[in-house]
Amino acid sequence: MLGWELPPHNSGGLGVACYHLSKALAQQGASIDFVLPYDAHHPGTEYMTIHAATSLNPIHKFGIMGAYDSKSVAEQDLDKVDMRDLQTMRGVQKRYVTFVERMIKSKKIDVPDAIHAHDWLTMEAGMRAKQLTDAPLIVHVHATEFDRAGSFGSGNPIVHEIEYQGLMMADRIIAVSGITKNIIIHRYGIPADKIEVVHNAIDPSSMGTYDYDGRTYRYLESLRREGYTVVSTVTRFTAQKGLTQLVKGMARACERYDKLVLLLAGDGEQRDELIALTAELGISDKVFFTGFVRGKQWRDAYSVADVFVMSSVSEPFGLTALEAAHYGSALIISKQSGVGEVLKSIMRYDFWDTDKLADQLVGIATSPALSHQLRDDVKREYARLSWHDVARKCMHLYDRMKIGATA
């Protein structure tokens, strides 16, 4: 298993998905060697062997943020990269590939039955491992460079090239949604029958029992007592997430219904732009910025919300929507988000349609019956999703690949 992050040293959904998938695979009998680009302790991962490709601390920005910040990656082919340069993403990737190569050649691990590589960051290592072992390569696509670029650019050419090579060389491809599968087919020219859609899931037991602390967002709670509806999102502040459209939709909604406030939990390159936009639209008193949140603050950011909005321009899946459902929010999801393929008791809109978003926000805020129905129904839906089902599909895929390799 080739990955780039695991909790608690993750900055997004990729690490969460890898953690729960690996755990469910181990429970079904898989023996897993998991390679990471940094060295750290990961509680609750005793079910697999973790290998650190470098001695980097996980706070090193390339070990954590690289999965989501591909635009800054230098456009260098791997053979021209100095693997001693761990200040650059390509340097870390070169070291990662070399580590995997040495691990296989030195026979520190058994020859794998399958190589499972997650996203572009590990595809080069996956291809090299396939060359050395002739084991089948499964490329798991959680997001493409087209997703990261959104509708605002073409993305990084070197990342596109890595994705194309990895997808071509893969024996099978797992896409986290039908949306992602269509991107792989139409943007990279990959045959549809090479790609399997396996949606992500959620493990409610891993969320633990948690008593919401109303003191964390005390002012928002005071507004709720006055009849305000709290709208929230928990995300990175990047163009991909459609946050400028969310703020504009919020402003339109507030023109029609005053008792709405928005909690933006997270951080990123768009923070200052979004703060300026709220002032320009006259709703700076209605929008609250938390900064990056973890642990208690993260859980409370979900718990305080009446409505959770996923406004993404392009979201391959969207685990945060399932987390929001767990904490009892009604959901509004952009039609460009893959999680809408597994949840039906939600409201949907095109990310650019700020009028439609405003209609939906006002509709939920002014109808307690609708709000309660959406919350109750989506909670029942999300509870049916299971990482064990995801793992069974992957195990079946491994078995088919193993049989095919020996036929």
Residue pairs with C-beta under 8 A, 6 or more apart in sequence:
1 18
1 22
1 32
1 33
1 34
1 35
1 48
1 116
1 118
2 34
2 35
2 100
2 115
2 116
2 117
2 118
2 122
2 125
2 126
2 129
3 14
3 15
3 18
3 34
3 35
3 36
3 118
3 122
4 14
4 15
4 36
4 37
4 63
4 66
4 67
4 118
4 119
4 121
4 122
5 11
5 12
5 14
5 15
5 18
5 36
5 58
5 63
5 64
5 67
6 15
6 18
6 19
6 34
6 36
6 42
6 45
6 50
7 15
7 16
7 19
7 42
8 42
8 43
8 294
9 15
9 38
9 40
9 42
9 58
9 59
9 63
9 64
10 16
10 64
11 64
11 65
11 67
11 68
11 236
12 67
12 68
12 236
13 142
13 200
13 317
13 318
13 319
13 320
14 67
14 118
14 119
14 142
14 143
16 319
17 118
17 142
17 176
17 200
17 319
18 34
18 118
19 45
20 201
20 202
20 203
20 206
20 387
21 387
21 390
21 391
21 394
22 32
22 34
22 45
22 47
22 48
23 44
23 45
23 47
23 203
23 387
24 387
24 388
24 390
24 391
25 32
25 391
25 394
25 395
26 32
26 47
26 48
27 47
27 388
27 391
28 388
28 391
28 392
28 395
29 395
30 391
30 395
30 398
31 48
32 47
32 48
32 49
33 48
33 49
33 51
33 109
33 112
34 45
34 48
34 49
34 50
34 51
35 50
35 51
35 53
35 96
35 99
35 100
35 103
35 122
35 125
36 50
36 51
36 52
36 53
36 63
37 52
37 53
37 54
37 56
37 62
37 63
37 92
37 93
37 95
37 96
37 121
38 52
38 53
38 54
38 56
38 57
38 58
38 60
38 63
38 64
39 52
39 54
39 55
39 56
39 57
39 58
40 52
40 57
40 58
42 50
51 99
51 103
53 92
53 95
53 96
53 99
53 100
54 63
54 86
54 92
54 95
54 96
54 99
56 62
56 63
56 86
56 92
57 63
58 64
60 86
61 69
62 86
62 87
62 88
62 89
62 92
63 92
66 73
66 89
66 92
66 121
67 119
67 121
68 148
68 236
68 238
70 120
70 145
70 148
70 155
70 156
70 159
71 148
71 149
71 153
71 155
71 156
72 89
73 89
73 90
73 156
73 158
73 159
74 88
74 89
74 90
74 158
75 156
75 157
75 158
76 90
76 158
77 158
78 90
78 93
78 94
78 97
78 124
81 88
81 90
81 91
81 93
81 94
82 91
82 94
83 91
83 94
83 95
83 98
84 91
85 91
86 92
86 95
90 158
93 121
93 124
93 125
96 121
96 122
96 125
97 124
97 125
97 128
100 125
100 128
100 129
101 128
101 129
101 132
103 109
104 111
104 129
104 132
104 133
105 132
111 133
111 135
112 129
112 133
112 135
113 135
113 398
113 401
113 402
114 135
114 136
114 137
114 138
114 398
114 401
114 402
115 126
115 129
115 130
115 133
115 135
115 136
115 137
115 138
116 138
116 140
116 394
117 123
117 125
117 126
117 137
117 138
117 139
117 140
117 166
118 140
118 142
119 140
119 141
119 142
119 143
120 144
120 145
120 159
120 162
120 163
120 166
123 139
123 162
123 163
123 165
123 166
124 162
124 165
124 166
126 137
126 139
126 166
126 170
127 137
127 165
127 166
127 169
129 135
129 137
130 136
130 137
130 169
134 405
135 405
136 171
136 172
136 398
136 401
136 402
136 404
136 405
137 169
137 170
137 171
138 170
138 171
138 172
138 173
138 174
138 394
138 397
138 398
138 401
139 166
139 167
139 170
139 172
139 173
139 174
140 173
140 174
140 176
141 167
141 173
141 174
141 175
141 176
141 180
141 184
141 316
142 176
142 316
142 317
143 180
143 316
144 163
144 180
144 183
144 184
144 187
144 188
144 316
145 155
145 156
145 159
145 160
145 163
146 155
146 183
146 187
146 314
147 180
147 183
147 240
147 314
147 315
147 316
148 155
148 159
148 238
148 240
149 155
149 240
150 239
150 240
150 242
150 313
150 314
151 313
151 314
152 239
152 313
154 160
163 188
164 188
167 173
167 184
167 188
167 190
168 190
170 194
171 401
171 404
172 194
172 195
172 196
172 397
172 401
173 184
173 190
173 194
173 195
173 196
174 195
174 196
174 197
174 198
174 394
174 397
175 181
175 184
175 195
175 196
175 197
175 198
175 316
176 197
176 198
176 199
176 200
176 316
176 317
176 338
177 197
177 199
177 316
177 317
177 338
177 339
177 341
178 197
178 338
178 341
179 314
179 315
179 316
179 336
179 337
179 338
179 341
180 197
180 316
180 317
180 338
181 192
181 195
181 197
184 190
184 195
185 191
185 192
185 195
196 393
196 397
198 390
198 393
198 394
199 317
199 338
199 341
199 342
199 385
199 390
200 317
200 319
200 322
200 339
200 385
200 390
201 322
201 385
201 386
201 387
201 389
201 390
202 319
202 322
202 323
202 326
202 382
202 385
202 387
203 386
203 387
204 326
204 383
207 323
207 326
210 299
210 303
212 299
212 300
212 303
212 304
213 296
213 300
214 221
214 304
216 296
216 297
216 300
216 304
217 263
217 288
217 300
217 301
217 304
219 288
220 228
220 230
220 261
220 263
220 288
220 304
221 304
223 230
223 259
223 261
224 230
224 304
224 306
226 259
227 259
228 259
228 260
228 261
229 259
229 260
229 261
229 306
229 307
229 361
229 364
229 365
229 371
230 261
230 263
230 304
230 305
230 306
230 307
231 250
231 260
231 261
231 262
231 263
231 305
231 306
231 307
231 308
231 309
231 361
232 262
232 263
232 264
232 265
232 301
232 302
232 304
232 305
232 307
232 308
232 309
232 324
232 329
233 241
233 243
233 246
233 263
233 264
233 265
233 266
233 308
233 309
233 310
233 311
233 320
234 265
234 266
234 293
234 298
234 301
234 302
234 308
234 320
234 323
234 324
235 241
235 243
235 265
235 266
235 310
235 312
235 320
236 266
236 267
236 268
237 243
237 264
237 266
237 267
237 268
237 269
237 270
237 271
237 274
238 268
238 269
238 270
239 270
239 313
240 312
240 313
240 314
240 315
241 311
241 312
241 313
241 315
242 311
242 312
242 313
242 334
242 351
243 264
243 270
243 274
243 311
244 270
244 273
244 274
244 277
245 311
245 351
245 352
245 354
245 357
246 262
246 309
246 311
246 357
247 262
247 274
247 277
247 278
247 281
247 283
247 287
248 277
248 281
248 354
249 311
249 354
249 355
249 357
249 358
249 361
250 260
250 262
250 283
250 286
250 287
250 358
250 361
251 281
251 282
251 283
252 354
252 355
252 357
252 358
253 260
253 357
253 358
253 361
253 362
253 365
254 260
254 283
254 286
255 358
256 358
256 362
257 361
257 362
257 365
257 366
259 365
260 286
260 361
260 362
260 365
261 286
261 287
261 288
262 283
262 286
262 287
262 288
263 288
263 290
263 301
263 304
263 305
264 274
264 287
264 288
264 289
264 290
265 290
265 293
265 297
265 298
265 301
266 290
266 291
266 292
266 293
267 291
267 292
271 289
274 287
274 289
275 284
275 289
278 284
278 286
278 287
290 297
290 301
293 301
299 327
302 308
302 323
302 324
302 326
302 327
302 329
303 327
303 328
305 324
305 327
305 329
306 329
306 330
306 364
306 365
306 371
307 329
307 330
307 331
307 332
307 361
307 364
307 365
307 371
308 320
308 321
308 324
308 325
308 329
308 330
308 331
308 332
309 331
309 332
309 333
309 357
309 361
310 318
310 320
310 321
310 331
310 332
310 333
310 334
310 337
310 339
311 334
311 351
311 357
312 318
312 334
312 336
312 337
312 351
313 334
313 336
313 351
314 336
315 334
315 336
315 337
315 338
315 339
316 338
317 337
317 338
317 339
318 333
318 337
318 338
318 339
319 339
321 331
321 333
321 337
321 339
321 343
321 346
322 339
322 343
322 382
322 385
324 331
325 331
325 343
325 378
325 379
325 381
325 382
326 379
326 382
328 375
328 379
329 375
330 346
330 347
330 364
330 370
330 371
330 374
330 375
330 378
331 343
331 345
331 346
331 347
331 374
331 378
332 346
332 347
332 348
332 349
332 357
332 360
332 361
332 364
333 339
333 340
333 343
333 346
333 347
333 348
334 348
334 349
334 350
334 351
335 348
335 349
335 350
335 351
336 350
336 351
340 346
340 348
342 381
342 385
343 378
343 381
343 382
344 381
345 373
345 374
345 377
345 378
345 380
345 381
346 374
346 378
347 360
347 363
347 364
347 374
349 356
349 357
349 360
350 356
363 370
364 370
364 371
364 374
365 371
